[in-house]
Amino acid sequence: MVKRSRSRRVAEGAWGLVLLARVVGVVLVALLLLVSGTWDSWRTAQHVMLTKGREHGTMTLADCGDTVCTGPFAPEGSAVARPRVTISLPIRHTTGATVPVAVEPGTDTVVRAGWGGVLWAWVPLGGALLLAAVVVAGGLRAYRSAWVLGGLGAALLAGAFLTL
């Protein structure tokens, strides 16, 4: 058995704490990315996914600018018709097209409904998954986990692109 000096044992223990702090820091950054992506996605996704008690219908695109389209809202069920509602872009439709939408409560803003709307609402989480994959691969050297995170993020983004 080799005897080590007290200062060397303290230094080795300190180096272990530095390595532990690095792992904890990287995990916290990855979790922060995922939580913020989920939080941002949920602000829109709740209107599309939780349909009970929400106003649903269709919107006819009448006027499209650089960032938003406006048009009349035709309700389904007990919803109230509105002469002008606003939806943010991107939408792969032209003026005059009819888009299924859900109304955000208390506003004249609508979000895309259906599978396209659900996937589009979760796009921020897809971006967060891609960023977390880079952090996990670089900081933790957990390459398989990073590939899974990156694959999920890419699949979510590709699904949103293909359904819009």
Phi, psi and omega per residue, in radians:
M1 nan 2.319 -3.107
V2 -1.601 2.299 3.090
K3 -1.515 2.290 3.087
R4 -1.952 2.634 -3.131
S5 -1.272 2.821 -3.133
R6 -1.097 -0.717 -3.127
S7 -1.143 -0.601 3.119
R8 -1.209 -0.704 3.112
R9 -1.115 -0.697 3.103
V10 -1.130 -0.724 3.134
A11 -1.125 -0.708 3.112
E12 -1.142 -0.681 3.080
G13 -1.144 -0.681 3.109
A14 -1.151 -0.683 3.119
W15 -1.129 -0.652 3.066
G16 -1.089 -0.693 3.094
L17 -1.161 -0.646 3.093
V18 -1.106 -0.765 3.113
L19 -1.115 -0.721 3.090
L20 -1.112 -0.742 3.118
A21 -1.100 -0.643 3.104
R22 -1.112 -0.797 -3.131
V23 -1.122 -0.800 3.132
V24 -1.087 -0.727 3.128
G25 -1.101 -0.748 3.133
V26 -1.172 -0.723 3.101
V27 -1.083 -0.737 3.124
L28 -1.127 -0.685 3.104
V29 -1.140 -0.770 3.118
A30 -1.092 -0.749 3.094
L31 -1.133 -0.679 3.091
L32 -1.069 -0.736 3.095
L33 -1.076 -0.798 -3.107
L34 -1.197 -0.696 3.122
V35 -1.177 -0.736 -3.138
S36 -1.189 -0.638 3.071
G37 -1.139 -0.713 3.099
T38 -1.152 -0.755 -3.133
W39 -1.072 -0.805 -3.131
D40 -1.164 -0.670 3.131
S41 -1.183 -0.676 -3.064
W42 -1.135 -0.497 3.138
R43 -1.012 -0.619 3.110
T44 -1.659 -0.688 -3.034
A45 -1.109 -0.532 -3.113
Q46 -1.093 -0.568 -3.132
H47 -1.287 -0.483 -3.115
V48 -1.561 -0.682 -3.020
M49 -1.519 -0.643 -3.141
L50 -1.639 1.567 -2.960
T51 -1.511 -0.302 -3.081
K52 -1.167 2.166 3.121
G53 1.433 0.076 3.129
R54 -1.721 2.681 3.071
E55 -1.492 2.180 3.114
H56 -2.145 2.719 3.104
G57 3.037 -2.702 3.115
T58 -2.196 2.670 3.113
M59 -2.136 2.331 3.052
T60 -1.700 2.117 -3.103
L61 -1.268 1.934 -3.100
A62 -1.753 -0.705 -3.087
D63 -2.490 2.137 -3.135
C64 -2.051 2.219 3.076
G65 -1.790 -2.691 -3.123
D66 -1.277 -0.636 -3.045
T67 -2.119 -0.314 -3.091
V68 -2.431 2.747 2.989
C69 -2.096 2.553 3.095
T70 -2.187 2.781 3.114
G71 2.997 3.075 -3.132
P72 -1.361 2.650 -3.140
F73 -1.911 2.133 3.074
A74 -1.819 2.022 -3.019
P75 -1.388 2.783 2.946
E76 -2.012 2.372 3.123
G77 1.327 -2.345 -3.037
S78 -1.634 0.242 3.131
A79 -1.239 2.830 -3.114
V80 -1.734 2.322 3.092
A81 -1.212 2.501 3.126
R82 -2.250 2.415 -3.122
P83 -1.274 -0.443 -3.102
R84 -2.633 2.107 3.022
V85 -2.199 2.870 -3.072
T86 -2.159 2.408 3.046
I87 -2.271 2.426 3.136
S88 -1.455 2.630 3.139
L89 -1.366 2.871 0.205
P90 -1.606 2.490 3.027
I91 -2.403 2.285 3.134
R92 -1.564 0.900 3.115
H93 -2.247 2.774 3.120
T94 -1.792 2.958 3.107
T95 -1.035 2.335 -3.097
G96 1.731 -0.213 3.139
A97 -1.308 2.689 3.110
T98 -1.869 2.257 -3.067
V99 -2.138 2.292 3.034
P100 -1.248 2.306 -3.055
V101 -2.417 2.890 2.995
A102 -2.211 2.427 -3.090
V103 -1.550 2.316 3.015
E104 -1.252 2.266 -3.062
P105 -1.002 2.359 3.068
G106 1.362 0.145 -3.122
T107 -2.353 3.051 2.993
D108 -1.868 0.454 3.109
T109 -1.768 2.388 3.127
V110 -2.101 2.762 3.053
V111 -2.183 2.642 -3.114
R112 -1.105 2.386 3.130
A113 -1.803 3.048 3.131
G114 1.473 -2.986 -3.106
W115 -1.114 -0.651 3.105
G116 -1.082 -0.715 3.119
G117 -1.195 -0.685 3.129
V118 -1.126 -0.842 -3.138
L119 -1.160 -0.668 3.127
W120 -1.138 -0.626 3.134
A121 -1.138 -0.518 -3.101
W122 -1.634 0.176 3.108
V123 -1.033 -0.729 3.089
P124 -1.019 -0.615 3.079
L125 -1.176 -0.652 3.089
G126 -1.060 -0.749 3.079
G127 -1.141 -0.679 3.112
A128 -1.144 -0.632 3.086
L129 -1.119 -0.711 3.103
L130 -1.128 -0.756 3.107
L131 -1.147 -0.721 3.119
A132 -1.122 -0.574 3.099
A133 -1.095 -0.724 3.113
V134 -1.143 -0.729 -3.136
V135 -1.136 -0.774 -3.119
V136 -1.158 -0.719 3.135
A137 -1.174 -0.755 -3.093
G138 -1.380 -0.669 -3.053
G139 -1.572 -0.628 -3.094
L140 -1.819 -0.225 -3.064
R141 1.018 0.539 3.098
A142 -1.701 1.433 -2.971
Y143 -1.223 -0.664 3.129
R144 -1.145 -0.773 3.100
S145 -1.107 -0.670 3.113
A146 -1.134 -0.708 3.103
W147 -1.117 -0.666 3.113
V148 -1.135 -0.831 3.116
L149 -1.054 -0.805 3.138
G150 -1.127 -0.683 3.103
G151 -1.135 -0.724 3.090
L152 -1.118 -0.754 3.122
G153 -1.119 -0.753 3.130
A154 -1.152 -0.692 3.112
A155 -1.121 -0.717 3.117
L156 -1.129 -0.776 3.115
L157 -1.158 -0.712 3.120
A158 -1.159 -0.705 3.085
G159 -1.079 -0.720 3.110
A160 -1.147 -0.708 3.127
F161 -1.131 -0.734 -3.072
L162 -1.299 -0.486 -3.107
T163 -1.567 -0.211 3.078
L164 -1.462 nan nan
